Amino acid sequence: SGILHPMRHVRTRIYFTSESHLHAIANVLRYAHLDRPDLDPDTVMVGPDGRQALKEMPELDYLSSVVLRLWEDMSLPTDDPARFRVEAMLSPGTLYNEPQPDHCLPRMPEKHLHP
């Protein structure tokens, strides 16, 4: 056991508080596939439904989030491309401008962008 153990789970969290940083990440997700038209649709990180969700994305507001999760299937060989899988999710945050009776702003649910 310890930090060098091969079965150690590493989790990284990076927080951005600037709307411009979130827009930059959303744009990478939105346009990254355009320079590779030869890609198999099953291997892209953002599927057709995810691209539509990004296209219809309203203003990013308070509590907006982008979540990228990387999964590794340790049962597959190290050179197998299917060993790793990336999931992407986006929430535009709170989109309510009217005062709420309980003074709480409900957060919009995360949309799964991956196929």
C-alpha positions in Angstrom: 0.0 0.0 0.0 1.0 3.6 -0.2 1.4 6.3 -2.9 3.3 4.0 -5.3 0.9 1.1 -5.2 -0.4 0.3 -8.7 -4.0 -0.1 -7.6 -4.1 3.4 -5.9 -7.0 5.5 -7.1 -6.0 9.0 -8.1 -8.7 11.7 -8.2 -8.0 15.2 -9.4 -10.4 18.1 -9.0 -9.8 21.4 -10.8 -12.1 24.3 -10.1 -12.7 27.3 -12.3 -14.6 30.2 -11.0 -14.5 32.3 -14.2 -17.3 32.0 -16.7 -14.8 32.6 -19.5 -12.8 29.5 -18.4 -16.0 27.4 -18.5 -16.9 28.7 -22.0 -13.3 27.8 -23.1 -13.8 24.2 -21.9 -17.3 24.0 -23.4 -15.8 25.3 -26.8 -13.1 22.6 -26.7 -15.8 20.0 -26.1 -18.0 21.6 -28.8 -15.3 21.9 -31.6 -12.5 19.5 -30.9 -13.8 16.8 -33.2 -14.0 19.2 -36.2 -10.3 18.8 -37.2 -10.7 15.0 -37.3 -13.6 14.1 -39.7 -12.1 10.6 -40.0 -12.9 9.7 -36.4 -15.3 6.9 -35.7 -18.5 8.4 -34.1 -18.2 5.8 -31.4 -14.8 7.1 -30.3 -15.5 10.8 -29.9 -15.9 12.3 -26.4 -19.0 14.3 -27.2 -21.8 12.4 -29.1 -24.6 13.8 -31.3 -26.9 14.4 -28.3 -24.1 16.1 -26.4 -23.3 18.4 -29.4 -27.0 19.3 -29.5 -27.0 20.1 -25.7 -23.9 22.3 -26.2 -25.6 24.1 -29.1 -28.7 24.8 -27.0 -26.7 25.6 -23.9 -28.1 28.8 -22.2 -26.0 31.3 -20.4 -23.6 29.8 -17.9 -24.7 31.1 -14.5 -24.0 30.6 -10.8 -23.0 27.0 -9.9 -22.2 26.1 -13.5 -20.1 23.0 -13.9 -18.2 20.9 -16.3 -17.3 17.4 -15.1 -14.8 15.2 -17.0 -14.4 11.7 -15.7 -11.8 9.2 -16.8 -12.4 5.5 -16.3 -9.8 2.8 -16.7 -10.7 -0.9 -17.2 -7.7 -2.6 -15.5 -8.8 -6.0 -17.0 -7.8 -4.9 -20.5 -4.3 -4.9 -21.9 -2.4 -1.6 -21.6 -2.2 -1.1 -25.4 -6.0 -1.6 -25.9 -7.7 1.7 -26.8 -10.9 0.5 -25.0 -8.9 0.5 -21.6 -9.8 4.1 -21.0 -13.1 5.9 -21.3 -13.9 9.6 -20.8 -17.3 10.9 -19.8 -18.2 14.6 -20.0 -21.1 16.3 -18.3 -22.2 20.0 -18.2 -24.6 21.9 -16.1 -25.4 25.6 -16.9 -26.0 26.2 -13.2 -28.9 28.2 -11.8 -31.1 29.8 -14.5 -33.7 31.4 -12.4 -34.0 35.2 -12.3 -37.2 35.4 -10.2 -37.0 35.2 -6.5 -37.8 31.7 -5.2 -40.2 31.4 -2.2 -37.6 29.4 -0.2 -34.8 31.7 -1.2 -32.9 28.8 -2.8 -31.9 28.7 -6.4 -32.5 25.3 -8.0 -29.5 24.1 -10.0 -30.1 22.7 -13.6 -29.2 19.0 -13.9 -26.0 18.0 -15.6 -26.4 16.9 -19.2 -24.3 13.9 -20.3 -22.3 14.9 -23.4 -20.6 11.5 -24.0 -22.2 9.0 -26.4 
